[in-house]
Amino acid sequence: MTPRLAAASVLVLASFGCSASVAQAPAAKGFPNQIAFDDEVLELKAVWKREERSAASYARKEEKIPAPLQVGVIVSTSGENDEDLHNWVMDRYTSSLGLQQYHTETEANWACKVGLLPPLGAQPRPFIALHLCRQGARGTACAEVEEELEGIELTECINRPSCWKAKCEQRWDARSESVEAVVRNAVGER
């Protein structure tokens, strides 16, 4: 995984990955090699650890990061609560170099983010990402699902906040149970 590839948005594997220790799977202490997400099984693609935070990214078996659908998990054992970890994630997201941010909705422990990642190959990558943070027996965690946006979705919503808000609501309705399951598993709840 190159530092430039680490700029994929999944829970700041992006901006944080460049200065952290990034490893290819399966060097994933504490992270499963596979996770269930919706009706799919996603494979571990990359992990990093820095101080008391570690993260993993997952995608379909045949895909590499950045993938059309990817899931990230970050776990903190520093004693911070879900709101603190959420704020840390959002700080890293908003300071990501080269990222064009189109829309952000955020509450105490969740967010919906829409943006355009700088070119990782030939094309910039438009995305929508939802993350949710929880506290549990094994620490605090955030799980994020990031999906590549189709060009038509991007152009129909540019400069239309209500359109982005509707997209966030649609994605949340479609993905919330799976995101919730991933984050609960990460903190030791079933």
N, C-alpha and C positions, 0 to 999 in steps of 0.2 A: 504494500500500500504506500503510495507516494504521498508526501505532504500535501501536494495539490489535490489529490483524491480525497484526502482527509477533510477537504472543504465541503464535502457533502453535508447537508443540513442535519442529518439525524442526530437529535439531541446534542448539538454542538460537537459531535465528533468532528464537525466542521472546524470552527475557529479554535477549539481547544486541542484537537488532535495533532496539530502541527507542533505544539510544544510539549505534548505528552508522549509517553511511550506507547506507540501504536504497534500492534502485532497482528499478523494474519491468524485466522482460526487454524487449528484448534487450541491455541495457547490460552484458553479461556478459563482461568481459574474462577470458579464460582458461577459461571454462566453455562446454561445447557447448550448442547450442540444444535438443538432444534427447539423451536417453540411453535405452538398452535396459534394461528391468527385467522379469524373467520373460519373458513372451511379449508384452510391450507396449512401445510407444515413449512415453516421457513427455516433456513439453514444459517448457522452462525457464519458471519463473513469477516468480522474484525472486532478487536477488543483494544481498550486502552486503560491505563491506570495512572493516576496521579494523586499523590497524597492519600486522602481518605475517600476518593471517588474513583469508581471504575465504570466502564461502559462497554456495551456490546451492540453490534448492528447485525441485523438479520435480513435476508431476502430469499426469494425463491432459489431452489437448488441450482438451476441453470443460469442464474443471473449474477452479475457482479454489481457492486456498489459504485456509482449511483444506479439504482434500479427503479423501474416504474412504481413498485411498491416496496418500501423498506420500513423496518421497525427498529427502533433504538431503545435501549434500556440503560439508564444510568442509576447507580446505587451509591449512596453516601453512608458511611459509618461514622461521620464526624459528630453526630448528635443534633444536626440541624433538622428542623421540621419540614413538612412538605411545602409550606409557603416559602421558606428560606431557599430550599433547593430550586423551586420554581423560579424565584427571583434570580438566582445564580444562572440558571439556564437562559432566562430571558436576557440577562446582561450580556452573556456570551453571544447570543443570537443577534441582538441589536448592534453589537460591535463587530460583527463578522465583516471582514474586508471584501469588497467587491459585490456584496449582496445588495440587490435592489429589493426593498421591502414595499410591497403593494398594500398589504392589509395586515393588521394585528388586532386580535381580540384577546383580552387576558383578564383572568380573575385571580383569586388567591392561590389556586393550585392547578390551573389549566390554562391552555392558550390554543388559539388557532392562528396560524401564520401563513401568509401567502407571499411568495416572492420569486425572484429570479436569481438563480445561482450563476456565478460567472462560468464561462465555458470550461468544462472539464475535458473536452475533446473538441469537436468541431462546432458544437452548438451550446448556447446558454440553456439552462434547465429550469423551466418554470415548475413550481411545486406548491402544494398545499400540505400543511403539517398540523396535526393535532397532538398535544401532549397533555398528560395528566400525571400529577404527583401525589404520592400517598406515603404515610408513615406506618411502620409495622414492626414486628418482632425482630426482623433482620436489618433494621435501619430505615432509611428513607429512599424512595426511588421515584423516578419519572419514567414513563413509557411514552414513546412517540411513534405515530404512524405518519409517514411521509409518502405522498403520492405525486407522481409527475402529472402536471396539468396538460391537457390537450391544448393546442394552439387556439382553438375556437373558444375554450373556456377563458383563456387569458384575454383575448381581444374583446370578448363580450362584456367583461367586467372592469376593464381599465377605466380608472377615474369614476367608478360607480361603487362607492362603499356599500350600498344596500345589496348590490349583486354579490360582493365578496361575503357579506354577512350571511346571505342566503346559502352560498356555497359551503361556508363553515357549518351552518346548521344542518345541511344535507349530509355532509361528511360525518358530523358528530352523530347524527341519527343512525348512519350506516355502520360506524366503526366503534362507537362508545363501549359496547359490551366487550369487544375484543381488546381494546386498549385497557379497559378496567381489569380484565382477567390477567393481562401481561403484568401490569404494575402490582396487582395483589399477589401474584406468584413471586414477584421479585422481592417483596417485603415479608414473605412468609405467611400470607393469608390465602385461604382457598375460597 
